[in-house]
Amino acid sequence: MIVTAVGIEDNRDAIQVWDVETAELITSYQLAEMVAFNNLACIEVAGHLAVTASVEHDVPVWHLAGEHARVHVLTGHTDDVETVTCTVVDGRPVVISAGGNDCTVRIWDIDTGHPIGDPLTGHRGHVSSVACTELAGTPVVVTSGTDATIQVWDLRTRERISKALIADVEGIGGLACTTLGGRPIAVGRSWRDASVVVWDLLAEDQLATIRLPAPVQAVTAMHDMIIAGYGWDVITLRHTPDWTR
C-alpha cells in the first residue's frame, strides 16, 4: 500500500491510498483546507491508517477511517517542521518530527496528540532528517542536520545514547536506516558535497563517503543496497568493500 498527498485544487482529493500490486486507488479523502505538504509518513493505529505530515510549524495527523478523516494538529515547534516519521515504541504508535531551525526533535503520541517528554536537543544547527531503527533491541531515532552530525537517541528514555557522529561533508540532509551483515547502519546524503555517507551505528564509526557526479536529492536503503537520486539519475550501491554500483 502507498499513501500519496496532493495539493487541493478545484476540490480535488488530497490524500490517496493505492494498492501497490494492482496500482489501483483504494480510497481517497478530501481535506477541509489547502495544505502544502512538506513531508509525509503513515502508520497503523487501532486498526486504521494514520497519516502525518510537516506543514509549516505544525504536524497534522489525519486518522483515515470510514468516509472521513479525523484530524488533530500537533503544535510546539517554533520553526517550519522539516520532516516527520512514525514508529511503534512498546506498542504505542508515535510521531517524531524535526523542527528545522528550532534545532529540536519532538516525539508525540499519535493517538492522543500529546508530546512525550521534552524536546530532544543536541544539534547545533538546522535539524533536517529523522529515521528509526533498533540497536540491540532498543528502539532509537537517528537525527541529522546542517552541523554535519548524526545523533542517536533512545526512544524509551529520550536520552542520547552515543556521541555525535561527525561526517566529513558539509551537512547531512536525508537519512535512512537498515542493516548490513546483521549490523545496523545509517545512510545520509550531503546535497552540497554530492555525497552519500554510511555509518555503523553500533561501532559509532563512519564506514564510507561515496562521491557522486551531482548533488544528491534523496537517499534510502534496503537490505545490502543503498539507493540514491542525484541530478536526473537514480543509482544503486551494493555493500562491497568499495560500494560498487
Kinemage of the C-alpha trace (Angstrom):
@kinemage 1
@onewidth
@group {chain A} dominant
@subgroup {mainchain}
@vectorlist {calphas} color= white
{ca met a 1} P 0.000 0.000 0.000
{ca ile a 2} L 1.189 3.519 -0.876
{ca val a 3} L -0.192 6.754 0.542
{ca thr a 4} L 0.177 9.918 -1.539
{ca ala a 5} L -0.751 13.536 -0.931
{ca val a 6} L -1.530 16.232 -3.477
{ca gly a 7} L -2.414 19.888 -3.158
{ca ile a 8} L -6.067 20.801 -3.241
{ca glu a 9} L -7.252 22.486 -6.418
{ca asp a 10} L -10.849 22.637 -7.573
{ca asn a 11} L -11.856 20.474 -4.571
{ca arg a 12} L -9.608 17.574 -5.561
{ca asp a 13} L -8.929 14.695 -3.184
{ca ala a 14} L -5.793 15.408 -1.163
{ca ile a 15} L -4.836 12.081 0.471
{ca gln a 16} L -4.969 8.968 -1.687
{ca val a 17} L -4.337 5.328 -0.719
{ca trp a 18} L -3.151 2.993 -3.502
{ca asp a 19} L -2.705 -0.764 -3.852
{ca val a 20} L 0.939 -1.367 -4.813
{ca glu a 21} L 0.316 -4.701 -6.566
{ca thr a 22} L -2.646 -3.633 -8.706
{ca ala a 23} L -1.822 0.078 -8.996
{ca glu a 24} L -5.467 0.800 -8.182
{ca leu a 25} L -6.801 3.571 -5.969
{ca ile a 26} L -8.235 2.045 -2.766
{ca thr a 27} L -9.715 5.187 -1.226
{ca ser a 28} L -9.233 8.937 -1.045
{ca tyr a 29} L -10.011 11.752 1.350
{ca gln a 30} L -10.683 15.437 0.918
{ca leu a 31} L -9.237 17.925 3.376
{ca ala a 32} L -11.089 20.955 4.698
{ca glu a 33} L -8.455 23.445 3.626
{ca met a 34} L -5.490 23.781 1.300
{ca val a 35} L -2.355 22.167 2.727
{ca ala a 36} L 1.230 22.451 1.448
{ca phe a 37} L 2.757 19.105 2.388
{ca asn a 38} L 6.479 19.129 3.070
{ca asn a 39} L 6.844 15.501 4.106
{ca leu a 40} L 4.579 12.503 4.663
{ca ala a 41} L 4.581 9.401 6.899
{ca cys a 42} L 1.956 6.830 7.866
{ca ile a 43} L 1.332 4.098 10.435
{ca glu a 44} L -1.494 1.812 11.545
{ca val a 45} L -3.280 2.913 14.721
{ca ala a 46} L -6.019 0.786 16.333
{ca gly a 47} L -6.924 -0.871 13.050
{ca his a 48} L -6.978 2.239 10.878
{ca leu a 49} L -4.377 4.199 8.946
{ca ala a 50} L -2.962 7.435 10.325
{ca val a 51} L -1.137 9.857 8.028
{ca thr a 52} L 1.029 12.692 9.271
{ca ala a 53} L 2.925 15.452 7.519
{ca ser a 54} L 5.064 18.506 8.105
{ca val a 55} L 3.090 21.675 7.399
{ca glu a 56} L 4.774 24.952 8.348
{ca his a 57} L 5.229 24.952 12.166
{ca asp a 58} L 2.702 22.161 12.754
{ca val a 59} L 2.366 18.398 12.438
{ca pro a 60} L -1.219 17.481 11.465
{ca val a 61} L -2.342 13.865 11.863
{ca trp a 62} L -5.228 12.528 9.778
{ca his a 63} L -6.911 9.348 11.037
{ca leu a 64} L -8.311 7.619 7.953
{ca ala a 65} L -11.332 5.568 8.997
{ca gly a 66} L -14.637 5.304 7.195
{ca glu a 67} L -15.568 8.082 4.787
{ca his a 68} L -13.990 10.965 6.666
{ca ala a 69} L -10.542 11.817 8.005
{ca arg a 70} L -10.413 12.834 11.663
{ca val a 71} L -7.620 15.336 12.214
{ca his a 72} L -5.721 16.731 15.134
{ca val a 73} L -2.702 19.022 14.964
{ca leu a 74} L 0.498 18.598 16.969
{ca thr a 75} L 1.883 22.011 17.893
{ca gly a 76} L 5.035 23.134 19.666
{ca his a 77} L 7.731 23.681 17.064
{ca thr a 78} L 8.810 27.310 16.653
{ca asp a 79} L 10.129 26.907 13.102
{ca asp a 80} L 8.953 25.111 9.985
{ca val a 81} L 8.855 21.350 10.521
{ca glu a 82} L 11.400 19.844 8.179
{ca thr a 83} L 10.418 16.177 8.283
{ca val a 84} L 8.385 13.550 10.142
{ca thr a 85} L 8.479 9.799 10.631
{ca cys a 86} L 6.428 7.215 12.527
{ca thr a 87} L 7.305 4.149 14.572
{ca val a 88} L 5.994 1.998 17.429
{ca val a 89} L 7.576 2.117 20.907
{ca asp a 90} L 6.455 -0.625 23.302
{ca gly a 91} L 3.149 -0.965 21.463
{ca arg a 92} L 2.468 2.785 21.296
{ca pro a 93} L 2.470 4.426 17.824
{ca val a 94} L 4.444 7.674 17.865
{ca val a 95} L 5.284 10.544 15.538
{ca ile a 96} L 8.785 12.022 15.511
{ca ser a 97} L 9.272 15.463 13.993
{ca ala a 98} L 12.313 17.615 13.235
{ca gly a 99} L 11.823 21.344 13.657
{ca gly a 100} L 14.396 22.721 11.252
{ca asn a 101} L 15.867 25.908 12.661
{ca asp a 102} L 14.354 25.495 16.131
{ca cys a 103} L 17.071 22.796 16.451
{ca thr a 104} L 14.770 20.294 18.209
{ca val a 105} L 13.306 16.861 17.634
{ca arg a 106} L 9.927 16.115 19.235
{ca ile a 107} L 8.133 12.848 19.994
{ca trp a 108} L 4.321 12.628 20.095
{ca asp a 109} L 1.688 10.033 20.961
{ca ile a 110} L -0.055 9.775 17.594
{ca asp a 111} L -3.413 8.741 19.078
{ca thr a 112} L -3.758 11.409 21.785
{ca gly a 113} L -1.667 14.123 20.145
{ca his a 114} L 0.220 14.699 23.389
{ca pro a 115} L 4.000 15.269 23.439
{ca ile a 116} L 6.088 12.536 25.053
{ca gly a 117} L 8.704 14.140 27.275
{ca asp a 118} L 10.745 17.229 26.499
{ca pro a 119} L 12.122 18.040 23.033
{ca leu a 120} L 15.408 16.366 22.093
{ca thr a 121} L 18.142 18.989 21.852
{ca gly a 122} L 21.747 18.494 20.840
{ca his a 123} L 22.159 19.647 17.258
{ca arg a 124} L 23.897 22.988 16.827
{ca gly a 125} L 22.034 23.947 13.697
{ca his a 126} L 19.102 23.102 11.433
{ca val a 127} L 17.715 19.588 12.095
{ca ser a 128} L 16.958 18.166 8.690
{ca ser a 129} L 16.089 14.477 8.976
{ca val a 130} L 14.988 11.668 11.307
{ca ala a 131} L 14.922 7.879 10.861
{ca cys a 132} L 14.116 4.999 13.211
{ca thr a 133} L 15.759 1.642 13.831
{ca glu a 134} L 16.742 -0.668 16.716
{ca leu a 135} L 20.081 -1.085 18.476
{ca ala a 136} L 20.398 -4.319 20.460
{ca gly a 137} L 16.620 -4.384 20.940
{ca thr a 138} L 16.340 -0.735 21.918
{ca pro a 139} L 14.139 1.456 19.685
{ca val a 140} L 16.086 4.535 18.602
{ca val a 141} L 15.711 7.570 16.408
{ca val a 142} L 18.682 8.801 14.375
{ca thr a 143} L 18.774 12.532 13.629
{ca ser a 144} L 20.904 14.634 11.295
{ca gly a 145} L 21.439 18.269 10.479
{ca thr a 146} L 23.463 21.061 8.987
{ca asp a 147} L 26.019 20.691 11.803
{ca ala a 148} L 27.260 17.626 9.840
{ca thr a 149} L 26.457 15.214 12.671
{ca ile a 150} L 24.116 12.326 13.213
{ca gln a 151} L 22.894 11.635 16.739
{ca val a 152} L 21.233 8.524 18.153
{ca trp a 153} L 18.500 8.743 20.819
{ca asp a 154} L 16.827 6.070 22.945
{ca leu a 155} L 13.085 6.382 22.260
{ca arg a 156} L 12.198 4.991 25.692
{ca thr a 157} L 14.374 7.283 27.830
{ca arg a 158} L 14.715 10.088 25.234
{ca glu a 159} L 18.418 10.286 26.077
{ca arg a 160} L 21.232 10.414 23.552
{ca ile a 161} L 22.992 7.039 23.649
{ca ser a 162} L 26.118 7.718 21.642
{ca lys a 163} L 28.475 10.500 20.846
{ca ala a 164} L 27.580 12.782 17.970
{ca leu a 165} L 28.974 11.136 14.833
{ca ile a 166} L 30.678 13.803 12.744
{ca ala a 167} L 30.644 13.434 8.950
{ca asp a 168} L 33.401 14.558 6.605
{ca val a 169} L 30.890 16.512 4.497
{ca glu a 170} L 29.084 19.854 4.723
{ca gly a 171} L 25.796 18.989 6.412
{ca ile a 172} L 23.578 15.899 6.309
{ca gly a 173} L 20.135 16.027 4.703
{ca gly a 174} L 18.018 12.932 4.099
{ca leu a 175} L 18.598 9.908 6.324
{ca ala a 176} L 17.707 6.208 6.197
{ca cys a 177} L 18.434 3.171 8.381
{ca thr a 178} L 18.885 -0.503 7.503
{ca thr a 179} L 21.084 -3.483 8.422
{ca leu a 180} L 24.160 -4.740 6.613
{ca gly a 181} L 25.585 -8.089 7.607
{ca gly a 182} L 23.356 -8.030 10.660
{ca arg a 183} L 24.690 -4.662 11.828
{ca pro a 184} L 22.540 -1.504 11.991
{ca ile a 185} L 23.699 1.302 9.736
{ca ala a 186} L 22.582 4.815 8.882
{ca val a 187} L 22.849 6.348 5.431
{ca gly a 188} L 22.763 10.094 4.886
{ca arg a 189} L 23.077 12.448 1.955
{ca ser a 190} L 25.009 15.664 1.567
{ca trp a 191} L 23.445 17.831 -1.133
{ca arg a 192} L 26.267 20.379 -1.172
{ca asp a 193} L 29.045 17.803 -1.340
{ca ala a 194} L 27.238 15.451 -3.768
{ca ser a 195} L 27.909 12.575 -1.385
{ca val a 196} L 26.315 9.632 0.393
{ca val a 197} L 27.697 8.857 3.860
{ca val a 198} L 27.412 5.481 5.643
{ca trp a 199} L 27.811 4.868 9.402
{ca asp a 200} L 27.958 1.735 11.556
{ca leu a 201} L 25.695 2.691 14.472
{ca leu a 202} L 26.999 0.063 16.896
{ca ala a 203} L 30.661 0.813 16.256
{ca glu a 204} L 29.886 4.571 16.142
{ca asp a 205} L 32.089 4.780 13.068
{ca gln a 206} L 31.810 6.256 9.582
{ca leu a 207} L 32.179 3.417 7.076
{ca ala a 208} L 32.254 5.257 3.785
{ca thr a 209} L 31.778 8.514 1.916
{ca ile a 210} L 30.573 7.860 -1.621
{ca arg a 211} L 31.051 10.765 -4.029
{ca leu a 212} L 28.523 11.125 -6.861
{ca pro a 213} L 28.594 13.293 -10.002
{ca ala a 214} L 25.830 15.706 -8.877
{ca pro a 215} L 24.036 16.883 -5.707
{ca val a 216} L 22.127 14.053 -4.005
{ca gln a 217} L 18.410 14.851 -3.677
{ca ala a 218} L 17.237 11.652 -1.980
{ca val a 219} L 18.613 8.506 -0.370
{ca thr a 220} L 17.136 5.302 1.032
{ca ala a 221} L 18.444 1.864 1.937
{ca met a 222} L 17.197 -1.707 1.971
{ca his a 223} L 18.978 -4.964 2.788
{ca asp a 224} L 22.520 -4.672 1.380
{ca met a 225} L 21.750 -1.867 -1.052
{ca ile a 226} L 21.677 1.933 -0.975
{ca ile a 227} L 19.507 3.807 -3.488
{ca ala a 228} L 20.330 7.446 -4.213
{ca gly a 229} L 18.846 10.041 -6.539
{ca tyr a 230} L 21.144 12.690 -7.999
{ca gly a 231} L 20.640 15.054 -10.910
{ca trp a 232} L 18.314 13.214 -13.317
{ca asp a 233} L 19.549 9.776 -12.311
{ca val a 234} L 18.953 7.066 -9.709
{ca ile a 235} L 21.819 4.808 -8.656
{ca thr a 236} L 22.003 1.619 -6.591
{ca leu a 237} L 25.097 0.959 -4.475
{ca arg a 238} L 25.761 -2.547 -3.156
{ca his a 239} L 27.567 -3.444 0.040
{ca thr a 240} L 31.092 -4.352 -1.061
{ca pro a 241} L 34.449 -3.043 0.169
{ca asp a 242} L 34.287 -0.214 -2.388
{ca trp a 243} L 30.460 0.106 -2.625
{ca thr a 244} L 30.228 -0.977 -6.256
{ca arg a 245} L 27.444 0.390 -8.434
